Amino acid sequence: MSYPQAASGPVLYDFRSDTVTRPSDAMRAAMVAAPVGDDVWGDDPTVQRLEAYCAELLGFEAGLFVPSGTQSNLIGLMVHCQRGDEYLVGQDAHTYKYEGGGAAVLGSIQPQPIENLADGSLPLERLKRAVKPDDAHFARTRLLALENTIGGKVLPASYVRMVTDWAHGLGLATHLDGARLWNAAVASQVAPADIASGFDSVSVCLSKGLGAPVGSVLLGKRDFIQAGRRWRKMLGGGMRQSGMLAAAGLHALEHNLARLADDHANAALLAEGLRKLPGLTVENQTNMVFVQLEPGMAQGFSTYLAEQGLLVSSVGTAQRWVTHLDVDAQAVAAALAIATRYFEGR
Ligand SMILES: *Cc1c(COP(=O)(O)O)cnc(C)c1O
């Protein structure tokens, strides 16, 4: 899926991504009230509180607050892998496909992409074949990176356990891009730490479904996070009074985690409504709805929606509709009414 296009006219309903939310008044108040200090000097109590809160919630020794999920993943990969190491990763994974090739460009880490199955998993047989022998011809296979949710889908827990056990058995480290780990936990009705279990490091986003304006947290063992702190500084992610941003993340975790179930329910409603329209093939899990349009109608339908102030992500005949904090059940109903009107009289 492409990245969301910029809005060109008045926007009534924005289903492009769960990153488009704006901080609520209560979140802004929490940001204003946060005690702060210089975090590069280790002085910011609110950043420290957020890092400890996430470490506890996800079952790790320590956390590192960083500006973005892209930087969080990159730091994780750079701590696990040295120059000339390689990591096993899905062809559709965000770290591989949507982060500018940062692991290769900045980390001198060779990606070994593996085709994702429809459920987002990487088949064990393919992974086994991709691991290189210890031989000067090859990069050193060092890490397995997974993503959960991936394309809105929750990876099967039994698969995650099996494949992380396999990786550890070979001496590989494991990293989870858990940008939407929260959605996986809420959809599976398990604790966030259960989704993180089996991984040596996890990256989570605060600025997706949780609704904070900025920020991600990288989790791992204490010495892993200590090493990550050095890369964060080098990559330009050392921030000063960033407690103001961390306060938004804490507020989001305390108020917006359980309510992700509402986003999932709204996405299911949306999918159910869209399925009734002619020429649409609809798939839905968690807070994402993927729509395939018949080639003849794709352009007209997408343009019509945008003209009505209803934004979705679209490339060619594929659309992605994402539910979030700023689109409630009423917005879903209104969006479906707009979409339905397109077919009336045709
Ligand atoms: C958004 C996202 C990221 C990157 O987060 P940014 O804060 O946008 O850099 C990483 N992984 C996944 C799966 C994401 O959806």
Residues whose N, C-alpha, C, O or C-beta is under 5 A from the ligand:
A	BS01	LIG	S68 G69 T70 H94 T149 D177 A179
